[in-house]
Amino acid sequence: MSRGKLNWLITIPEDGSLPLQGVAPILIQWPPGIHPADTLQDPGCSLIRLEGFHPEAGKVMSVLESIGFQGAFSVSALPAGEPPYLVAHIQTPAGPRQLRTP
């Protein structure tokens, strides 16, 4: 994929579907050199932790283990048929905030 001067490899298929309805991660590989995030101004926000909620929580954990994921991420099971979602806990200059995917 590319945008402007940036180019990267990403594990999203042509149809745009996300693994496990967006609760499992996509992978991005940037080319060697300066990472684009290194050029951004620090807004004073940081991710504290990320929570996932999915009817197949065990499957999400298996995907994370298979890619060697390490980080503050927990997955909780939802009843069958409930839509999966994520909750990001972010420390902002105005205090902690939560963002939830639909």
N, CA and C atoms as a LAMMPS dump frame, in Angstrom:
ITEM: TIMESTEP
0
ITEM: NUMBER OF ATOMS
306
ITEM: BOX BOUNDS ff ff ff
-5.0000000000000000e+02 5.0000000000000000e+02
-5.0000000000000000e+02 5.0000000000000000e+02
-5.0000000000000000e+02 5.0000000000000000e+02
ITEM: ATOMS id mol type element x y z
1 1 1 N 0.851 -1.178 0
2 1 2 C 0 0 0
3 1 3 C 0.89 1.233 0
4 2 1 N 0.284 2.352 -0.331
5 2 2 C 1.031 3.605 -0.311
6 2 3 C 0.078 4.782 -0.1
7 3 1 N 0.648 5.83 0.434
8 3 2 C -0.053 7.106 0.568
9 3 3 C 1.016 8.188 0.492
10 4 1 N 0.904 9.051 -0.478
11 4 2 C 1.921 10.082 -0.659
12 4 3 C 3.285 9.451 -0.849
13 5 1 N 4.252 9.847 -0.013
14 5 2 C 5.614 9.31 -0.101
15 5 3 C 5.794 8.02 0.7
16 6 1 N 4.765 7.584 1.428
17 6 2 C 4.877 6.397 2.277
18 6 3 C 4.465 5.138 1.528
19 7 1 N 5.213 4.059 1.761
20 7 2 C 4.903 2.746 1.195
21 7 3 C 5.084 1.699 2.289
22 8 1 N 4.232 0.67 2.31
23 8 2 C 4.339 -0.372 3.313
24 8 3 C 3.667 -1.643 2.816
25 9 1 N 3.984 -2.743 3.481
26 9 2 C 3.316 -4.02 3.239
27 9 3 C 2.316 -4.228 4.364
28 10 1 N 1.149 -4.787 4.047
29 10 2 C 0.107 -4.965 5.048
30 10 3 C -0.647 -6.267 4.772
31 11 1 N -1.143 -6.896 5.826
32 11 2 C -1.797 -8.206 5.684
33 11 3 C -3.317 -8.113 5.566
34 12 1 N -3.818 -7.093 4.902
35 12 2 C -5.258 -7.001 4.644
36 12 3 C -5.508 -7.536 3.234
37 13 1 N -6.412 -8.512 3.097
38 13 2 C -6.686 -9.031 1.754
39 13 3 C -7.374 -7.991 0.866
40 14 1 N -7.394 -8.261 -0.423
41 14 2 C -7.99 -7.343 -1.408
42 14 3 C -9.426 -6.948 -1.052
43 15 1 N -10.194 -7.878 -0.441
44 15 2 C -11.593 -7.57 -0.124
45 15 3 C -11.744 -6.68 1.113
46 16 1 N -10.632 -6.353 1.793
47 16 2 C -10.671 -5.452 2.941
48 16 3 C -11.123 -6.078 4.239
49 17 1 N -11.356 -7.387 4.259
50 17 2 C -11.817 -8.036 5.485
51 17 3 C -10.714 -8.021 6.541
52 18 1 N -11.113 -7.94 7.804
53 18 2 C -10.164 -7.916 8.91
54 18 3 C -10.225 -9.238 9.671
55 19 1 N -9.074 -9.716 10.181
56 19 2 C -9.068 -10.993 10.886
57 19 3 C -9.92 -10.948 12.154
58 20 1 N -10.785 -11.954 12.278
59 20 2 C -11.681 -12.076 13.435
60 20 3 C -12.439 -10.777 13.707
61 21 1 N -13.016 -10.235 12.646
62 21 2 C -13.842 -9.029 12.681
63 21 3 C -13.115 -7.827 13.295
64 22 1 N -11.8 -7.746 13.094
65 22 2 C -11.024 -6.596 13.539
66 22 3 C -10.448 -6.711 14.93
67 23 1 N -10.707 -7.82 15.637
68 23 2 C -10.162 -7.972 16.982
69 23 3 C -8.743 -8.544 16.938
70 24 1 N -8.443 -9.401 15.97
71 24 2 C -7.07 -9.869 15.775
72 24 3 C -6.338 -8.813 14.937
73 25 1 N -5.032 -8.672 15.141
74 25 2 C -4.321 -7.594 14.458
75 25 3 C -4.03 -7.874 12.992
76 26 1 N -3.885 -6.784 12.255
77 26 2 C -3.278 -6.854 10.929
78 26 3 C -1.792 -6.563 11.152
79 27 1 N -0.965 -6.959 10.219
80 27 2 C 0.475 -6.732 10.355
81 27 3 C 0.93 -5.748 9.291
82 28 1 N 1.811 -4.837 9.691
83 28 2 C 2.371 -3.843 8.779
84 28 3 C 3.885 -3.962 8.818
85 29 1 N 4.504 -3.949 7.653
86 29 2 C 5.962 -3.943 7.563
87 29 3 C 6.382 -2.688 6.815
88 30 1 N 7.133 -1.845 7.51
89 30 2 C 7.656 -0.63 6.9
90 30 3 C 9.004 -0.933 6.277
91 31 1 N 9.36 -0.261 5.196
92 31 2 C 10.686 -0.473 4.614
93 31 3 C 11.766 0.04 5.567
94 32 1 N 13.006 -0.42 5.384
95 32 2 C 14.106 0.059 6.232
96 32 3 C 14.247 1.581 6.153
97 33 1 N 14.726 2.137 7.229
98 33 2 C 14.927 3.591 7.266
99 33 3 C 14.159 4.19 8.423
100 34 1 N 13.827 5.438 8.306
101 34 2 C 13.104 6.146 9.366
102 34 3 C 11.656 5.693 9.379
103 35 1 N 11.164 5.318 10.567
104 35 2 C 9.758 4.932 10.717
105 35 3 C 8.912 6.206 10.654
106 36 1 N 7.776 6.167 9.951
107 36 2 C 6.944 7.375 9.832
108 36 3 C 6.537 7.975 11.178
109 37 1 N 6.349 7.168 12.196
110 37 2 C 5.951 7.688 13.507
111 37 3 C 7.044 8.572 14.115
112 38 1 N 8.293 8.335 13.726
113 38 2 C 9.405 9.133 14.257
114 38 3 C 9.345 10.588 13.799
115 39 1 N 8.578 10.873 12.761
116 39 2 C 8.497 12.231 12.227
117 39 3 C 7.291 13.006 12.776
118 40 1 N 6.464 12.343 13.59
119 40 2 C 5.262 12.99 14.125
120 40 3 C 5.561 13.725 15.424
121 41 1 N 4.826 14.803 15.66
122 41 2 C 4.926 15.531 16.91
123 41 3 C 4.247 14.713 18.007
124 42 1 N 4.806 14.687 19.213
125 42 2 C 4.225 13.953 20.337
126 42 3 C 3.038 14.736 20.894
127 43 1 N 1.79 14.187 20.794
128 43 2 C 0.617 14.898 21.301
129 43 3 C 0.409 14.722 22.805
130 44 1 N 1.286 13.95 23.459
131 44 2 C 1.15 13.743 24.902
132 44 3 C 0.159 12.658 25.27
133 45 1 N -0.203 11.807 24.32
134 45 2 C -1.127 10.699 24.577
135 45 3 C -0.378 9.38 24.488
136 46 1 N -0.797 8.412 25.298
137 46 2 C -0.182 7.091 25.208
138 46 3 C -1.229 6.018 25.477
139 47 1 N -1.061 4.904 24.781
140 47 2 C -1.957 3.761 24.967
141 47 3 C -1.577 3.062 26.265
142 48 1 N -2.535 2.949 27.168
143 48 2 C -2.311 2.262 28.439
144 48 3 C -2.517 0.766 28.254
145 49 1 N -3.654 0.416 27.674
146 49 2 C -3.938 -0.995 27.374
147 49 3 C -5.058 -1.067 26.348
148 50 1 N -5.193 -2.252 25.776
149 50 2 C -6.211 -2.501 24.775
150 50 3 C -6.963 -3.762 25.185
151 51 1 N -8.282 -3.712 25.089
152 51 2 C -9.114 -4.868 25.412
153 51 3 C -9.893 -5.291 24.179
154 52 1 N -9.997 -6.588 23.977
155 52 2 C -10.798 -7.131 22.899
156 52 3 C -11.939 -7.95 23.464
157 53 1 N -13.057 -7.931 22.785
158 53 2 C -14.235 -8.708 23.179
159 53 3 C -14.724 -9.437 21.941
160 54 1 N -14.812 -10.775 22.027
161 54 2 C -15.115 -11.577 20.847
162 54 3 C -15.767 -12.894 21.277
163 55 1 N -16.75 -13.387 20.506
164 55 2 C -17.368 -14.679 20.842
165 55 3 C -16.376 -15.849 20.805
166 56 1 N -15.296 -15.691 20.041
167 56 2 C -14.271 -16.736 19.957
168 56 3 C -12.952 -16.202 20.525
169 57 1 N -12.972 -15.839 21.807
170 57 2 C -11.798 -15.244 22.457
171 57 3 C -10.579 -16.159 22.358
172 58 1 N -10.773 -17.464 22.469
173 58 2 C -9.662 -18.408 22.372
174 58 3 C -8.991 -18.373 21.015
175 59 1 N -9.778 -18.179 19.981
176 59 2 C -9.227 -18.096 18.618
177 59 3 C -8.381 -16.827 18.471
178 60 1 N -8.85 -15.725 19.054
179 60 2 C -8.082 -14.474 19.016
180 60 3 C -6.743 -14.682 19.721
181 61 1 N -6.769 -15.306 20.896
182 61 2 C -5.537 -15.551 21.65
183 61 3 C -4.588 -16.45 20.863
184 62 1 N -5.12 -17.438 20.157
185 62 2 C -4.275 -18.319 19.339
186 62 3 C -3.556 -17.545 18.242
187 63 1 N -4.277 -16.62 17.607
188 63 2 C -3.651 -15.786 16.571
189 63 3 C -2.533 -14.948 17.187
190 64 1 N -2.796 -14.34 18.345
191 64 2 C -1.781 -13.514 19.003
192 64 3 C -0.551 -14.335 19.367
193 65 1 N -0.758 -15.52 19.895
194 65 2 C 0.365 -16.393 20.247
195 65 3 C 1.149 -16.795 19.009
196 66 1 N 0.455 -17.054 17.897
197 66 2 C 1.132 -17.512 16.678
198 66 3 C 2.05 -16.45 16.079
199 67 1 N 1.779 -15.172 16.347
200 67 2 C 2.644 -14.109 15.818
201 67 3 C 3.619 -13.58 16.875
202 68 1 N 3.606 -14.188 18.068
203 68 2 C 4.529 -13.773 19.118
204 68 3 C 4.192 -12.425 19.726
205 69 1 N 2.895 -12.09 19.751
206 69 2 C 2.459 -10.795 20.288
207 69 3 C 2.818 -10.666 21.76
208 70 1 N 3.314 -9.493 22.136
209 70 2 C 3.578 -9.156 23.528
210 70 3 C 3.044 -7.756 23.763
211 71 1 N 2.284 -7.574 24.803
212 71 2 C 1.756 -6.249 25.095
213 71 3 C 0.57 -6.319 26.015
214 72 1 N 0.074 -5.155 26.388
215 72 2 C -1.05 -5.047 27.321
216 72 3 C -2.363 -5.189 26.562
217 73 1 N -2.735 -6.434 26.284
218 73 2 C -3.965 -6.717 25.551
219 73 3 C -4.642 -7.915 26.188
220 74 1 N -5.914 -7.765 26.518
221 74 2 C -6.681 -8.89 27.059
222 74 3 C -7.886 -9.121 26.159
223 75 1 N -8.338 -10.374 26.115
224 75 2 C -9.494 -10.727 25.3
225 75 3 C -10.511 -11.409 26.194
226 76 1 N -11.743 -10.927 26.148
227 76 2 C -12.839 -11.512 26.911
228 76 3 C -13.869 -12.093 25.969
229 77 1 N -14.453 -13.196 26.386
230 77 2 C -15.457 -13.867 25.555
231 77 3 C -16.786 -13.131 25.603
232 78 1 N -17.46 -13.103 24.465
233 78 2 C -18.82 -12.582 24.349
234 78 3 C -19.752 -13.747 24.052
235 79 1 N -21.036 -13.619 24.362
236 79 2 C -21.985 -14.657 23.959
237 79 3 C -22.033 -14.774 22.433
238 80 1 N -22.29 -15.982 21.952
239 80 2 C -22.396 -16.218 20.501
240 80 3 C -23.397 -15.241 19.894
241 81 1 N -23.033 -14.69 18.746
242 81 2 C -23.913 -13.754 18.048
243 81 3 C -23.697 -12.296 18.42
244 82 1 N -22.988 -12.025 19.511
245 82 2 C -22.709 -10.634 19.894
246 82 3 C -21.599 -10.083 18.993
247 83 1 N -21.706 -8.835 18.564
248 83 2 C -20.66 -8.281 17.693
249 83 3 C -19.366 -8.002 18.462
250 84 1 N -18.216 -8.377 17.907
251 84 2 C -16.926 -8.111 18.543
252 84 3 C -16.631 -6.61 18.595
253 85 1 N -15.802 -6.22 19.557
254 85 2 C -15.372 -4.823 19.631
255 85 3 C -14.07 -4.715 20.421
256 86 1 N -13.44 -3.546 20.315
257 86 2 C -12.21 -3.219 21.029
258 86 3 C -12.442 -2.005 21.911
259 87 1 N -11.711 -1.937 23.023
260 87 2 C -11.709 -0.751 23.877
261 87 3 C -10.252 -0.369 24.114
262 88 1 N -9.88 0.857 23.707
263 88 2 C -8.535 1.382 23.933
264 88 3 C -8.576 2.304 25.14
265 89 1 N -7.666 2.084 26.078
266 89 2 C -7.518 2.939 27.259
267 89 3 C -6.305 3.825 26.993
268 90 1 N -6.549 5.142 26.908
269 90 2 C -5.523 6.091 26.49
270 90 3 C -5.324 7.152 27.569
271 91 1 N -4.069 7.406 27.902
272 91 2 C -3.736 8.5 28.805
273 91 3 C -3.558 9.744 27.964
274 92 1 N -4.342 10.776 28.25
275 92 2 C -4.26 12.037 27.516
276 92 3 C -3.825 13.144 28.473
277 93 1 N -3.435 14.297 27.96
278 93 2 C -3.115 15.416 28.852
279 93 3 C -4.3 15.802 29.745
280 94 1 N -5.526 15.498 29.323
281 94 2 C -6.721 15.819 30.116
282 94 3 C -7.151 14.651 31.011
283 95 1 N -6.323 13.604 31.093
284 95 2 C -6.66 12.446 31.924
285 95 3 C -6.958 11.219 31.076
286 96 1 N -7.227 10.089 31.726
287 96 2 C -7.482 8.849 30.982
288 96 3 C -8.801 8.899 30.208
289 97 1 N -8.803 8.31 29.047
290 97 2 C -10.003 8.231 28.205
291 97 3 C -10.115 6.817 27.64
292 98 1 N -11.327 6.454 27.236
293 98 2 C -11.58 5.172 26.587
294 98 3 C -12.206 5.42 25.233
295 99 1 N -11.737 4.659 24.249
296 99 2 C -12.322 4.683 22.911
297 99 3 C -12.795 3.281 22.602
298 100 1 N -14.035 3.167 22.114
299 100 2 C -14.592 1.852 21.783
300 100 3 C -14.942 1.813 20.304
301 101 1 N -14.586 0.687 19.662
302 101 2 C -15.001 0.489 18.274
303 101 3 C -16.479 0.148 18.287
304 102 1 N -17.14 0.375 17.161
305 102 2 C -18.573 0.092 17.123
306 102 3 C -18.889 -1.371 17.354
